[in-house]
Amino acid sequence: MSTAEHNVAGTHDAHIAPHHEHAGAHVVPGWLLIGVYLILMVLTAITVFVSTMDLGQYNIIVALGVAVIKASLVALFFMHLFWDSKFNSVVLIAALIFVSLFIGLALLDSTAYQPVIKVTPVAKVP
Amino acid sequence: MSTAEIEISEHGQAGHDPHLAHHFDTLEQQYSSAKLGMWVFLGTEILMFGGLFCAYSVFRHNYPLVFSFAAETYLNTKLGALNTVVLITSSLTMAWGVRAAQLNQRMTLIVCLILTLMGAAAFMVVKSIEYTAKWNENVFVGYGNRYNNDYGGKEKADLPTQASGGVPLPATPVTPPAPTDANALKDVSQIRPRYNSPEGLVIPTSKDVVSLTPAEKEELVNERFHALPDQDQWRVSVFFSCYFLMTGLHGIHVLVGMGLITWILIRAVRNEFNSEYFVPVDLVGLYWHLVDLIWIFLFPLLYLIH
């Protein structure tokens, strides 16, 4: 962030340059917001389109991959993380790491308490 | 603001910005502290939703066929996609509103907030249409679900005999017969693999279930339903527990967001925000984007299952 965009609050510079943020925040350019919005729309269309195709196990990977890209765009640009103090990103990533640990560890032994014994697939009936 | 600076603030300090609390050195420090606090709150929100995502992951991992049956049969992808578009659009107007507040554009801020509010309302309208459809199709949550063992309403699903209380009787442990055993082979159709495998079940699928007549649809639903492993059939109701808890908690967040945006809108009409003081707009914006963020994951996980 350049110093011109990053005026300290309460200085008279801030009043002279009204198009720049005063309290340390960054003003996102309008074209960027529109651009991110259009990309999000395209990604939504892609994820709906891909779901109509049968890619086997790759369907879920594509769906979640697109969702992660969309979420990153929202977090970085709509939520200002791209320009913010990196500590805010650390808080978000920490939450995501703990959720991943939670889900990952739960999935590790989720099949261990079933009332039904796992039956391995057998050969097809001729 | 320049007139405010020379006034005596409520804390009796001359030259003190009226929006700067006395325990902060600068507005910048106050602003970044507020944002950090909001992010910590958003982190806890993600952790709260994480519990539901965890339940979803475990159930979908264990019963992939149940999930694909329930989602393909009952969830309307078009309405889900429409809600995704509506919510992302309202995220854009919210982000634009924050930008307008930062640039002292009061009217733009007001218009953006009204548009965001309309987007949120549209989302809830679509959501209520979907919930009504679930109610009419007897696939509501818990005992209101025709696949639940204790369901008492009409059109209960044709479930295999099970103990009451929603818990199936432990199935007799089944030993897979050796493929060469001719007698055992007859019973292979009774033994269905619990995992989606190349040898596993193929659920008859048909696009645009919505366009079928009710009788055709019922027939198709039954056909697909009975293709599910017997011991998993009642778990279709578990999918709807996941669906209603996840979208319901998200919907509550949308309602809370509508309240917050209304509050910000009233303050904007009162001209309380300007380029030096817009923290509430920014923080409510962050909250609203988080609601969008959660939906970005809910949509493919619930509506786009195959």
Interface residues (C-beta under 8 A of the other chain):
Chain A: V8 A9 G10 A14 H15 P18 H19 E21 H22 A23 G24 A25 V27 V28 G30 L33 I34 V36 Y37 L40 M41 T44 T47 V48 S51 T52 D54 N59 A63 L64 V66 A67 K70 A71 V74 A75 F77 F78 M79 H80 D84 S85 F87 N88 V91 L92 A94 A95 L96 F98 V99 F102 I103 A106 L107 S110 T111 Q114 P115 V116 I117 K118 V119 T120 P121 V122 A123 K124 V125
Chain B: M1 S2 E5 D17 L20 T26 L27 E28 Q30 Y31 S32 K35 L36 W39 V40 L42 G43 T44 I46 L47 G50 G51 F53 C54 S57 V58 H61 N62 T77 A81 T84 V85 I88 T89 S91 L92 M94 A95 W96 V98 R99 Q102 L103 N104 V167 P168 P170 A171 P173 V174 P176 P177 P179 L185 V188 S189 I191 R192 P193 R194 Y195 S197 E199 G200 K207 Q231 S275 E276 Y277 F278 V279 D282 G285 L286 H289 L290 D292 L293 I296 F297 F299 P300 L301 L304 H306
